[in-house]
Amino acid sequence: MSDPHKTRIVLLVVLPLAAALVTGLLMNALTASRIESALEERDAALARIKALESEVASLTARLTAEPGPEEPASEEPTASDSAAPTEDVDAAEDGRHFCYVRSVVNETGATMIAVDFAELLTGDEAAAAAAAAGEESPPPNDFWIRNVNPRLRTFPVRVGIRVTLTSTSEGTNPEGYSVLLDQWQDFFVGMSPGMERVRDVPYWIEVRDGTVTAIEEQYLP
C-alpha cells in the first residue's frame, strides 16, 4: 500500500509543474496565433498598397496622355465695359473746351487732368434743352448745361500755368482770381477745407497740341 503522505507530496510538486507546463503551452499557442494573424494582416496591407500603386500609375498615365480642358481666353476690357471710358491723350482739337474736371493727378513728373466735355447753352438753345429734359424752361439764369456723354479725356497740363477760379471758401468771387497749378490741385483733392467745391464746378480749358495750356472756372450765378 502507498504512503498517503508521500502521495500528497508528489501531488504538491507535480500539479504546479503540470499547471505551469499547460500555461506555457497555451501562451505559446496564443502567441503563434497572434503572429499568424499579424502576418496575414501585413500581407493584406501590402496587397492593398500594390493595388493603390497600380491605380495611381494608371491615372498618371491618362493625365499625361489626355490634354486638359482649354482655359477661356482672357478678354481685354473695351470702352463699353466702363461707365466713363478714358480716351488717349491728344484726343481733342486745339481750342477752348467747356468741361468738368474729374481728376487731377501727377504721373511721371507731369500733372494730368481727366475731363468730361459738356455744353454751356444760353437763350433759345438753353430753353429747348431744358424743355427736352423735362425741366423748367426757360431755365433759371437763362443757361443750361447739357452733358449727355460721360466719356473722359485725359490731358497733360503745361508746367507753370495758373488756374483762374471764382470759387472761394466763402462762396464765389465773380471777378475771379488766379492760383498756382499745385495750389488748385490741393483744393481739388480736399487739402483745403471749404475749397472742395472746385471739383463740382465747370471749367473752360485751352488745348494746344494735346496739352492743356489754360484752365478757367466758369462763374455760375
Buried (B, 14 or more C-beta within 10 A) or exposed (E): EEEEEEEEEEEEEEEEEEEEEEEEEEEEEEEEEEEEEEEEEEEEEEEEEEEEEEEEEEEEEEEEEEEEEEEEEEEEEEEEEEEEBBBEEBBBEEEEBBBBBBBBEEEEEEBBBBBBBBBBBEEEBBBBBBBEEEEEBBBEEEBBBBBEEEBBBBBBBBEEBBBBBBBEEEEBEEEEEEBEBEBBBBBBBEEBEEBBBBBEBBBBBBBEEEBBBBBBBBBBE
